[in-house]
Amino acid sequence: MILVTGCSGQLGRSIAKVLPTKGTYFLNRHQLDITSEIQVKQTIERFKPEKIINCAAYTKVDLAENNYDEAYAINTKGARNLAIASDRSNCELIHVSTDYVYDGQQNRPYTEDCHITPYNVYGKTKFLGEEEIRGNCESHLIIRTSWLFSEFQNNFVTTILSLLTQKEEISVVYDQVGSPTYALDLAKLIAKVVNFEDLSKLYGTYNFANQGVASWFDIAKHLKAISGSNCSVNPIESKEYPTIAKRPPFSVLNTKKIQDTFKVKPNYWIDSLDNCYLNLKNN
């Protein structure tokens, strides 16, 4: 039996597309508040899952700068609660983390063993959550991903598509580059992981993202092309679009480890963006 936390988010909703409903329980934040140690303990004792997929997270990067306690409660304390309860119940924990644990100062794709220097509060609380899992649950697998997008909820892709229909001109940052990741592709990877034979030999930390490198401007420009919008998309430097939280200037992930271990080949980001757009139009 599999338990999925944070099921109302874009990754949780994507996982619901690829995992069978029989034998899988999807819980949103109202059904399971992972910041509550008692709730987590009681929920795991009730469902007795063999595996937990933790999609619950505080992902509001800018708001986290002034809401450290809330971000810490969900991203760090929540991870600890799940780790302790999973370990006590002999349950495997699959946890989703972020590229923002890296500082973005190097010019080559980040491997799992690169130096960790979180660039903002969100990244710091997510890394502390990773550490809580490593320290409290031996049977764990942490997957760092980056620039997640989907046809669900508010994310960069849905926001840009909306602006392309409303504006005559938009400006998008071109000097921050990373590895865009379609939530459905990540969900399929997670589904493969949870069904992998003898996962116990493969515990640890992995990077997963779609292949290729893109800037936010590159993504917006491609969305303009496939949507047929007449809106002008102009490149700007990040200093011209200041945000409360600093973003890593280089956030590309090296995914060789997960490719070799689980025999997967991530899609190219443009192909996945096209698939996302088609799914969005068909919803």
BASE-141651 format. One record per residue (C-alpha): residue in one letter; residue number from 0; x, y, z. Coordinates in steps of 0.2 Angstrom, whole numbers. Each point is the difference from the previous one (the first is absolute). Layout:
BEGIN
A, NUM, X, Y, Z
...
This chain:
BEGIN
M, 0, 0, 0, 0
I, 1, 6, 17, -5
L, 2, -4, 17, 9
V, 3, 2, 16, -9
T, 4, 0, 16, 10
G, 5, -3, 18, -7
C, 6, -11, -8, -13
S, 7, -8, 17, -5
G, 8, 16, 7, -7
Q, 9, 6, -1, -18
L, 10, 11, -15, 4
G, 11, -13, -9, 10
R, 12, -13, 2, -13
S, 13, 12, -6, -13
I, 14, 4, -15, 10
A, 15, -18, -4, 1
K, 16, 0, -2, -19
V, 17, 13, -13, 0
L, 18, -3, -11, 16
P, 19, -15, -11, 2
T, 20, -13, 5, 11
K, 21, -1, -17, 8
G, 22, 13, -1, 13
T, 23, 4, 18, 0
Y, 24, -6, 13, 12
F, 25, 1, 18, -5
L, 26, -1, 13, 15
N, 27, 0, 19, -1
R, 28, 6, 12, 13
H, 29, -18, 0, 9
Q, 30, 0, -19, 1
L, 31, 18, -1, 6
D, 32, 10, 15, 7
I, 33, 18, -6, 0
T, 34, 5, 13, 12
S, 35, -9, -10, 13
E, 36, 10, -14, 7
I, 37, -16, -8, 8
Q, 38, -10, 1, -16
V, 39, 15, -8, -10
K, 40, 2, -14, 12
Q, 41, -19, -3, 1
T, 42, -2, 0, -19
I, 43, 14, -12, -3
E, 44, -6, -12, 14
R, 45, -17, 1, -8
F, 46, 5, -3, -18
K, 47, 15, -11, 3
P, 48, 8, 5, -17
E, 49, 15, -9, -7
K, 50, 6, 16, -9
I, 51, -4, 19, 3
I, 52, 3, 13, -14
N, 53, 1, 17, 8
C, 54, -6, 14, -12
A, 55, -4, 11, 14
A, 56, 10, 16, 0
Y, 57, 0, 19, 3
T, 58, 5, 6, -18
K, 59, -3, 18, 1
V, 60, 18, 5, -3
D, 61, -2, 19, 3
L, 62, -13, -1, 14
A, 63, 12, -12, 9
E, 64, 13, 14, 3
N, 65, -12, 8, 12
N, 66, -9, -16, 6
Y, 67, 15, -10, 6
D, 68, -10, -9, 14
E, 69, -14, -6, -12
A, 70, 13, -5, -13
Y, 71, 10, -9, 13
A, 72, -15, -9, 8
I, 73, -5, -8, -17
N, 74, 16, -2, -9
T, 75, 11, -5, 15
K, 76, -11, -5, 15
G, 77, -12, -9, -12
A, 78, 13, -10, -8
R, 79, 7, -5, 17
N, 80, -17, -6, 6
L, 81, -2, -10, -15
A, 82, 17, -7, 1
I, 83, -1, -5, 19
A, 84, -18, -8, -3
S, 85, 6, -9, -16
D, 86, 15, -7, 9
R, 87, -10, -6, 15
S, 88, -12, -9, -12
N, 89, 13, -7, -11
C, 90, -7, 10, -15
E, 91, 10, 7, -15
L, 92, -1, 18, -2
I, 93, 2, 9, -17
H, 94, 3, 19, 2
V, 95, 0, 13, -13
S, 96, 13, 14, 2
T, 97, 6, 15, -10
D, 98, 15, 6, -10
Y, 99, -1, 16, 11
V, 100, 11, -10, 12
Y, 101, 14, 5, -12
D, 102, 7, 18, -1
G, 103, 1, 1, -19
Q, 104, 17, 7, 0
Q, 105, 8, -14, -10
N, 106, 0, -2, -19
R, 107, -3, -18, -2
P, 108, -15, -11, 4
Y, 109, -2, -4, 19
T, 110, 3, -18, 5
E, 111, -7, -7, 16
D, 112, 16, 2, 10
C, 113, 3, 18, -5
H, 114, 3, 12, 14
I, 115, -17, 6, 8
T, 116, -2, 19, 3
P, 117, -19, 4, -1
Y, 118, -3, 16, -8
N, 119, -16, 5, 9
V, 120, -11, -4, 15
Y, 121, -10, -13, -11
G, 122, 16, -9, -5
K, 123, 6, 0, 18
T, 124, -15, -7, 7
K, 125, -1, -13, -13
F, 126, 18, -5, 3
L, 127, -3, -1, 19
G, 128, -15, -12, -4
E, 129, 12, -11, -10
E, 130, 12, -1, 14
E, 131, -14, -4, 12
I, 132, -5, -15, -12
R, 133, 18, -6, -1
G, 134, 2, 1, 19
N, 135, -17, -8, 5
C, 136, -5, -13, -14
E, 137, 13, -12, -8
S, 138, -13, -6, -13
H, 139, -1, 16, -10
L, 140, 2, 7, -17
I, 141, 1, 19, -3
I, 142, -3, 6, -18
R, 143, 6, 18, -3
T, 144, -9, 8, -15
S, 145, -1, 17, -8
W, 146, -11, 13, -8
L, 147, -15, -11, 2
F, 148, -15, 4, -12
S, 149, -16, -8, -4
E, 150, -18, 3, -7
F, 151, -6, 2, 18
Q, 152, -1, 15, 11
N, 153, 12, 15, 0
N, 154, 17, -2, -7
F, 155, 11, 8, -12
V, 156, -8, -8, -16
T, 157, -18, 3, 5
T, 158, 5, 18, 5
I, 159, 9, 4, -16
L, 160, -14, -7, -11
S, 161, -13, 11, 9
L, 162, 11, 15, -2
L, 163, 2, -4, -19
T, 164, -19, 2, -2
Q, 165, -1, 15, 11
K, 166, 15, 11, -5
E, 167, 7, 7, -16
E, 168, 18, -1, 7
I, 169, 8, -9, 15
S, 170, 18, 0, 6
V, 171, 8, -16, 6
V, 172, 17, -3, 9
Y, 173, 13, -8, -12
D, 174, 15, -1, 12
Q, 175, -6, -14, 12
V, 176, 1, -17, -8
G, 177, -5, -17, 6
S, 178, -8, -17, -4
P, 179, -19, 2, -2
T, 180, -9, -15, 6
Y, 181, -18, -6, -5
A, 182, -9, -6, 16
L, 183, -7, -15, -10
D, 184, 17, -6, -5
L, 185, 6, 1, 18
A, 186, -16, -9, 5
K, 187, 4, -14, -12
L, 188, 17, -1, 7
I, 189, -6, -1, 17
A, 190, -13, -14, -5
K, 191, 15, -10, -7
V, 192, 10, 3, 16
V, 193, -14, -6, 12
N, 194, -2, -16, -11
F, 195, 18, -4, -2
E, 196, 6, -17, 6
D, 197, 10, 1, 16
L, 198, 0, 18, 2
S, 199, 10, -2, 17
K, 200, 16, -2, -10
L, 201, -2, 17, -8
Y, 202, -4, 12, 14
G, 203, 8, 17, -1
T, 204, -2, 17, -9
Y, 205, -3, 3, -18
N, 206, -2, 14, -13
F, 207, -14, -1, -12
A, 208, -5, 13, -14
N, 209, -4, 1, -18
Q, 210, 15, 0, -11
G, 211, 7, 16, -8
V, 212, 3, 17, 7
A, 213, -12, 15, -1
S, 214, -2, 18, 7
W, 215, -17, 6, 5
F, 216, 0, 10, -16
D, 217, 3, -15, -10
I, 218, -15, -8, 8
A, 219, -11, 15, -3
K, 220, 6, 2, -18
H, 221, -5, -18, -4
L, 222, -17, 2, 8
K, 223, -3, 15, -11
A, 224, 4, -11, -15
I, 225, -11, -15, 4
S, 226, -14, 11, 6
G, 227, 0, 11, -15
S, 228, -1, 16, 10
N, 229, 4, 17, -7
C, 230, 7, 6, 16
S, 231, 18, 6, 0
V, 232, 12, -9, 11
N, 233, 15, 10, 5
P, 234, 16, -6, 9
I, 235, 6, 9, 16
E, 236, 13, -2, 13
S, 237, -5, -6, 17
K, 238, 6, 16, 8
E, 239, -14, 9, -10
Y, 240, -13, -12, 8
P, 241, 5, 0, 18
T, 242, -8, -13, 12
I, 243, -1, -2, 18
A, 244, 10, -16, 0
K, 245, 16, -3, -10
R, 246, -1, -13, -13
P, 247, 15, -10, -5
P, 248, 7, 6, -17
F, 249, 5, -17, -6
S, 250, -11, -14, 6
V, 251, 3, -15, -12
L, 252, -1, -17, 7
N, 253, 11, -15, -5
T, 254, -12, -15, -1
K, 255, 13, -14, -5
K, 256, -2, -8, 17
I, 257, -19, -3, -1
Q, 258, 1, -4, -18
D, 259, 13, -14, 3
T, 260, -8, -7, 16
F, 261, -18, 0, -6
K, 262, 3, -2, -19
V, 263, -10, 15, -4
K, 264, 3, 13, -14
P, 265, -8, 17, 4
N, 266, -9, 9, -14
Y, 267, 7, 16, -8
W, 268, -8, 15, 9
I, 269, -8, 7, -16
D, 270, -8, -17, -4
S, 271, -7, 0, 18
L, 272, -6, 18, -1
D, 273, -9, -4, -16
N, 274, -8, -15, 9
C, 275, -5, 11, 14
Y, 276, -8, 13, -12
L, 277, -10, -14, -8
N, 278, -6, -6, 16
L, 279, -4, 17, 6
K, 280, -11, 3, -16
N, 281, -9, -16, 2
N, 282, -4, 2, 18
